């Protein structure tokens, strides 16, 4: 299995050195792959990235629902206008 340490190398090294020196409250650090790549990163970054992706998906879902609602409302307004126009024409 291949790994790429160059993308986040300085951060990985810094975190490792902090743990080894005892500068953190823990004596361990968790690394993981970034998405479907060979890039290794600190697990915390993966969680934040996943949270950003979920937030973006939710934003897109909400935007899609808002547009669909607007389209339904526009269609309903157009239908009502046609009915009013029809009633006006029948009264003439």
C-alpha positions as CSV (number, residue, x, y, z in Angstrom):
1,X,0.0,0.0,0.0
2,X,1.5,3.3,-1.0
3,X,1.5,6.5,1.0
4,X,2.2,10.1,0.2
5,X,3.7,12.2,3.0
6,X,4.6,15.2,0.9
7,X,1.2,17.0,0.8
8,X,0.9,17.3,4.6
9,X,4.5,16.4,5.5
10,X,5.3,19.5,7.6
11,X,2.1,19.2,9.6
12,X,2.6,15.5,10.1
13,X,6.1,16.0,11.3
14,X,5.1,18.9,13.6
15,X,2.3,16.9,15.2
16,X,4.6,13.9,15.6
17,X,7.3,16.0,17.2
18,X,4.8,17.6,19.6
19,X,3.7,14.2,20.8
20,X,7.2,12.8,21.2
21,X,8.3,15.9,23.1
22,X,5.2,15.7,25.4
23,X,3.9,19.1,24.3
24,X,0.4,17.8,23.9
25,X,-2.1,16.4,26.4
26,X,-1.8,13.0,24.8
27,X,0.9,10.5,23.9
28,X,-0.6,9.5,20.5
29,X,-1.7,10.9,17.2
30,X,-4.0,9.4,14.6
31,X,-3.2,9.6,10.9
32,X,-5.5,8.6,8.0
33,X,-5.7,8.7,4.3
34,X,-7.2,11.8,2.7
35,X,-10.3,10.7,0.8
36,X,-9.5,8.1,-1.9
37,X,-5.9,9.3,-2.3
38,X,-2.5,8.1,-1.0
39,X,-2.1,11.3,1.0
40,X,-1.7,10.8,4.7
41,X,-3.0,13.5,7.1
42,X,-3.9,14.0,10.7
43,X,-7.3,12.5,11.4
44,X,-8.7,15.8,12.7
45,X,-8.3,17.2,9.2
46,X,-10.3,14.3,7.8
47,X,-13.1,15.1,10.2
48,X,-13.2,18.7,9.3
49,X,-13.1,18.0,5.6
50,X,-16.0,15.5,5.9
51,X,-17.9,18.1,7.9
52,X,-17.3,20.7,5.2
53,X,-18.4,18.2,2.6
54,X,-21.6,17.4,4.5
55,X,-22.3,21.1,5.0
56,X,-21.9,21.7,1.3
57,X,-24.2,18.8,0.4
58,X,-26.8,20.1,2.9
59,X,-26.5,23.6,1.4
60,X,-27.0,22.2,-2.1
61,X,-30.0,20.2,-0.9
62,X,-31.6,23.2,0.7
63,X,-31.0,25.3,-2.3
64,X,-32.5,22.7,-4.6
65,X,-35.6,22.4,-2.4
66,X,-35.9,26.2,-2.4
67,X,-35.7,26.4,-6.2
68,X,-38.3,23.6,-6.5
69,X,-40.6,25.4,-4.1
70,X,-40.2,28.6,-6.1
71,X,-41.1,26.8,-9.3
72,X,-44.2,25.3,-7.7
73,X,-45.2,28.7,-6.4
74,X,-44.7,30.3,-9.8
75,X,-46.7,27.5,-11.5
76,X,-49.5,28.0,-9.0
77,X,-49.5,31.8,-9.6
78,X,-49.6,31.2,-13.3
79,X,-52.5,28.8,-12.9
80,X,-54.5,31.3,-10.8
81,X,-53.8,34.1,-13.3
82,X,-55.1,31.9,-16.1
83,X,-58.3,31.2,-14.1
84,X,-58.8,34.9,-13.4
85,X,-58.2,35.7,-17.1
86,X,-60.7,33.0,-18.0
87,X,-63.3,34.4,-15.6
88,X,-62.8,37.9,-16.9
89,X,-63.2,36.7,-20.5
90,X,-66.4,34.8,-19.6
91,X,-67.9,37.9,-18.0
92,X,-67.4,39.9,-21.2
